[in-house]
Amino acid sequence: MLAITLRLVIIKKGFDIESGQNEVLNQDNAFNLNDIELPQDSKKETWSEWCRRISQSDTFAYTANGFAAWMINEGIKRFYLQERPNGADNKAWPSGHAGWGAMLMGLAMMLTEDKKLSICGKSLTISKDGVFAVGLVDALATMVGRVIAKKHWVGDVLSGAALTSYLSTITGNLLAHCKGKSSQDNSPYTKEMVVQTIGLLSALVSNPMVGSVPLTVALEVMTQVSEWYSKGTVYGNKVKSLSDLPGAILKGGLLANLPNYKDMTKK
């Protein structure tokens, strides 16, 4: 908005009650307000600034990740048409409930740091590891419940949980990059190894092997590419250049879980 400039001259007048006469103050007592400029509206947020702010939002990342996982899950269901154990329909693989059950575990993969909250004047710290542990228990309970209820095969629930976990890891890496977090992250690789283990089991146990293996491999590769893009590492180990990335992913996929795994990029 354009600033509005006001020029006011206020002349104070007094009134003598006893004499009933008006008394006009002289010009020296006039109160002048010259060139008063109203405050301008704050600068409007541009499209690029809005996109940058949204890309750094934990809430947006969590919501978008859940929606993407649900869409991919439903798309796969309608393509492979795996029959349920109870014969109710042919939408067994992968399990959507197991995917939603793994969302809390996925949240821990997206947190770039421990969260500090203030509740009733008291400080509360939400640990990434604590959220992951609770989420893992929730995911396992959901998976077991769906199998016992004969809604899914074991491979179905493993694939559903793996899909959400992998996507959450990818989203977490991209979110960390958008927030400009340091690539010098020396935190344990335990959570990533749990996700990789669930993915490996889903590929080995799922009935539609022709679908589960390519899906797991694709998600694993995408996860490592996002990790390298965000932190400059693959399977927790430094990879300096893009040309070294394919070899690092291939070697890491075979060696990442071995006790003697150190730095596969060293020659």
C-alpha positions as CSV (number, residue, x, y, z in Angstrom):
1,M,0.0,0.0,0.0
2,L,1.1,3.6,-0.6
3,A,1.9,5.5,2.5
4,I,-0.7,8.3,3.3
5,T,0.8,11.6,4.3
6,L,-1.2,13.7,6.6
7,R,-0.7,17.4,7.4
8,L,-2.8,18.5,10.3
9,V,-2.9,21.8,12.1
10,I,-4.7,21.5,15.4
11,I,-5.7,24.8,17.2
12,K,-6.7,24.3,20.8
13,K,-9.6,26.4,22.1
14,G,-10.6,27.1,25.6
15,F,-14.0,28.1,27.0
16,D,-14.5,30.4,29.9
17,I,-17.6,29.0,31.7
18,E,-18.0,32.0,34.0
19,S,-17.8,34.7,31.2
20,G,-19.4,32.5,28.6
21,Q,-16.8,33.7,26.1
22,N,-14.6,31.7,23.8
23,E,-10.9,32.3,24.0
24,V,-8.8,31.4,21.0
25,L,-5.3,30.6,21.8
26,N,-2.7,32.4,19.8
27,Q,-0.9,30.9,16.8
28,D,2.2,30.1,18.9
29,N,0.2,27.6,20.9
30,A,-0.9,25.8,17.7
31,F,0.0,22.1,17.6
32,N,1.3,21.1,14.2
33,L,1.5,17.5,12.9
34,N,3.5,17.7,9.7
35,D,4.2,14.9,7.3
36,I,3.0,12.0,9.5
37,E,3.7,8.8,7.5
38,L,1.6,5.7,8.4
39,P,3.6,2.5,8.8
40,Q,3.8,0.5,5.6
41,D,2.5,-3.1,5.3
42,S,5.1,-5.8,5.8
43,K,6.8,-7.1,2.7
44,K,4.7,-9.8,1.0
45,E,6.3,-13.2,0.9
46,T,7.4,-14.2,-2.6
47,W,6.6,-17.6,-4.1
48,S,10.2,-18.7,-3.8
49,E,10.4,-17.6,-0.1
50,W,7.2,-19.5,0.6
51,C,8.5,-22.7,-1.0
52,R,11.8,-22.4,1.0
53,R,9.9,-21.9,4.2
54,I,7.6,-24.9,3.5
55,S,10.5,-27.1,2.5
56,Q,12.0,-26.6,6.0
57,S,8.7,-27.4,7.8
58,D,8.7,-30.6,9.9
59,T,4.9,-30.7,9.8
60,F,4.7,-30.4,6.0
61,A,7.4,-33.0,5.5
62,Y,5.6,-35.5,7.9
63,T,2.3,-34.9,6.2
64,A,3.6,-35.1,2.6
65,N,5.6,-38.2,3.5
66,G,2.5,-40.0,4.9
67,F,0.4,-39.0,1.9
68,A,3.1,-40.2,-0.6
69,A,3.5,-43.5,1.3
70,W,-0.3,-44.0,1.2
71,M,-0.6,-43.2,-2.5
72,I,2.3,-45.6,-3.5
73,N,0.9,-48.3,-1.2
74,E,-2.5,-48.1,-2.7
75,G,-1.1,-48.0,-6.3
76,I,0.9,-51.2,-5.7
77,K,-2.1,-52.9,-4.2
78,R,-4.2,-52.3,-7.3
79,F,-1.4,-53.5,-9.6
80,Y,-0.3,-56.8,-8.0
81,L,-3.7,-57.9,-6.7
82,Q,-2.4,-60.2,-3.9
83,E,-5.2,-62.1,-2.2
84,R,-5.6,-61.8,1.5
85,P,-5.3,-64.9,3.8
86,N,-9.0,-64.7,4.6
87,G,-9.9,-64.4,1.0
88,A,-11.8,-61.1,1.6
89,D,-10.2,-59.3,-1.4
90,N,-7.1,-59.1,-3.5
91,K,-5.5,-56.1,-1.8
92,A,-3.1,-57.8,0.6
93,W,0.4,-56.6,-0.6
94,P,1.7,-54.4,0.8
95,S,-0.1,-53.7,4.1
96,G,-1.4,-50.2,4.5
97,H,-2.0,-50.6,8.2
98,A,1.6,-51.7,8.7
99,G,2.7,-48.6,6.8
100,W,0.6,-46.3,9.0
101,G,1.9,-48.2,12.0
102,A,5.5,-47.4,11.0
103,M,4.8,-43.7,10.6
104,L,5.9,-42.9,14.2
105,M,9.1,-44.8,13.5
106,G,9.4,-42.8,10.3
107,L,9.0,-39.6,12.2
108,A,12.2,-40.4,14.1
109,M,13.9,-40.8,10.7
110,M,12.7,-37.3,9.7
111,L,13.7,-35.5,12.9
112,T,17.0,-33.6,12.3
113,E,17.6,-33.1,16.0
114,D,16.0,-33.7,19.4
115,K,13.0,-31.5,19.9
116,K,12.7,-29.3,23.0
117,L,9.2,-28.3,24.1
118,S,8.0,-26.1,27.0
119,I,4.9,-27.4,28.8
120,C,3.5,-25.5,31.8
121,G,6.8,-23.8,32.3
122,K,8.8,-27.0,32.2
123,S,11.2,-28.0,29.5
124,L,10.7,-31.4,27.8
125,T,13.1,-33.0,25.4
126,I,11.8,-35.4,22.8
127,S,14.6,-37.8,21.8
128,K,14.9,-39.1,18.2
129,D,16.0,-42.5,19.6
130,G,13.1,-42.6,22.0
131,V,10.6,-41.8,19.3
132,F,12.1,-44.4,17.0
133,A,12.0,-47.1,19.8
134,V,8.3,-46.4,20.5
135,G,7.5,-46.3,16.8
136,L,9.3,-49.6,16.2
137,V,7.2,-51.3,19.0
138,D,4.0,-49.7,17.5
139,A,4.9,-51.0,14.0
140,L,5.7,-54.5,15.2
141,A,2.4,-54.6,17.2
142,T,0.5,-53.5,14.2
143,M,2.2,-56.1,11.9
144,V,1.6,-58.9,14.3
145,G,-2.0,-57.9,14.8
146,R,-2.7,-57.8,11.1
147,V,-1.2,-61.3,10.6
148,I,-3.1,-62.8,13.5
149,A,-6.3,-61.3,12.2
150,K,-5.6,-63.0,8.8
151,K,-5.7,-59.7,7.0
152,H,-2.2,-60.0,5.6
153,W,0.6,-62.4,5.0
154,V,3.9,-61.8,6.9
155,G,5.5,-60.4,3.7
156,D,2.7,-58.0,3.3
157,V,3.2,-56.3,6.7
158,L,7.0,-56.2,6.3
159,S,6.7,-54.6,2.9
160,G,4.2,-52.0,4.2
161,A,6.4,-51.0,7.1
162,A,9.6,-51.0,4.9
163,L,7.9,-48.7,2.3
164,T,7.0,-46.1,4.9
165,S,10.3,-46.4,6.7
166,Y,12.4,-46.0,3.5
167,L,10.3,-43.0,2.3
168,S,10.6,-41.4,5.8
169,T,14.4,-41.8,5.7
170,I,14.5,-40.2,2.2
171,T,12.3,-37.3,3.4
172,G,14.5,-36.9,6.5
173,N,17.6,-36.6,4.4
174,L,16.1,-34.1,2.1
175,L,14.7,-32.1,5.1
176,A,18.1,-32.0,6.7
177,H,19.6,-30.7,3.5
178,C,16.9,-28.0,3.2
179,K,17.6,-26.9,6.8
180,G,21.3,-26.7,6.0
181,K,22.3,-29.2,8.7
182,S,26.0,-30.1,8.9
183,S,27.1,-33.2,6.9
184,Q,29.4,-34.1,9.8
185,D,26.8,-36.4,11.4
186,N,28.6,-39.0,13.5
187,S,25.4,-40.4,15.1
188,P,25.1,-44.2,15.1
189,Y,23.7,-45.9,12.0
190,T,21.4,-48.1,14.1
191,K,18.1,-46.8,12.9
192,E,19.1,-47.0,9.2
193,M,20.2,-50.6,9.8
194,V,16.8,-51.5,11.3
195,V,15.1,-50.1,8.2
196,Q,17.4,-52.0,5.9
197,T,16.7,-55.2,7.8
198,I,13.0,-54.8,7.5
199,G,13.4,-54.1,3.8
200,L,15.6,-57.2,3.3
201,L,13.1,-59.4,5.1
202,S,10.2,-58.0,3.1
203,A,12.1,-58.8,-0.2
204,L,12.8,-62.4,1.0
205,V,9.4,-63.3,2.5
206,S,6.9,-61.5,0.3
207,N,4.9,-63.7,-2.0
208,P,5.1,-61.5,-5.1
209,M,8.9,-61.8,-5.3
210,V,9.0,-60.2,-8.7
211,G,7.6,-57.1,-7.2
212,S,9.1,-57.0,-3.7
213,V,12.7,-57.3,-4.7
214,P,12.7,-54.5,-7.3
215,L,10.8,-52.3,-4.9
216,T,13.2,-52.9,-2.0
217,V,16.3,-52.4,-4.3
218,A,14.8,-49.1,-5.7
219,L,14.0,-47.8,-2.3
220,E,17.4,-48.7,-0.9
221,V,19.2,-47.0,-3.8
222,M,17.0,-43.9,-3.5
223,T,17.7,-43.8,0.3
224,Q,21.5,-43.9,-0.2
225,V,21.4,-41.3,-2.9
226,S,19.4,-39.0,-0.6
227,E,21.9,-39.6,2.2
228,W,24.8,-38.8,-0.1
229,Y,23.0,-35.6,-1.3
230,S,22.3,-34.5,2.3
231,K,25.3,-35.7,4.3
232,G,27.9,-36.7,1.7
233,T,27.9,-40.3,3.0
234,V,26.7,-43.7,1.8
235,Y,25.8,-46.2,4.5
236,G,27.3,-43.8,7.0
237,N,30.7,-43.6,5.2
238,K,32.1,-40.6,3.4
239,V,31.9,-40.6,-0.4
240,K,33.7,-37.7,-2.0
241,S,32.4,-37.6,-5.6
242,L,29.4,-38.6,-7.7
243,S,31.5,-41.0,-9.7
244,D,32.2,-43.0,-6.6
245,L,28.5,-43.2,-5.6
246,P,27.4,-46.2,-7.7
247,G,30.2,-48.4,-6.4
248,A,29.7,-47.2,-2.9
249,I,26.1,-48.2,-2.9
250,L,26.8,-51.6,-4.5
251,K,29.5,-52.4,-2.0
252,G,27.6,-50.9,0.9
253,G,24.5,-53.1,0.1
254,L,26.6,-56.1,0.5
255,L,28.9,-55.1,3.4
256,A,27.0,-52.5,5.5
257,N,25.9,-55.0,8.2
258,L,29.2,-56.8,8.6
259,P,31.1,-56.1,11.9
260,N,34.3,-55.3,10.1
261,Y,32.7,-52.7,7.8
262,K,34.9,-49.6,8.1
263,D,35.3,-47.3,5.1
264,M,34.5,-49.1,1.8
265,T,35.6,-46.1,-0.2
266,K,39.3,-46.4,0.7
267,K,41.4,-48.0,-1.9
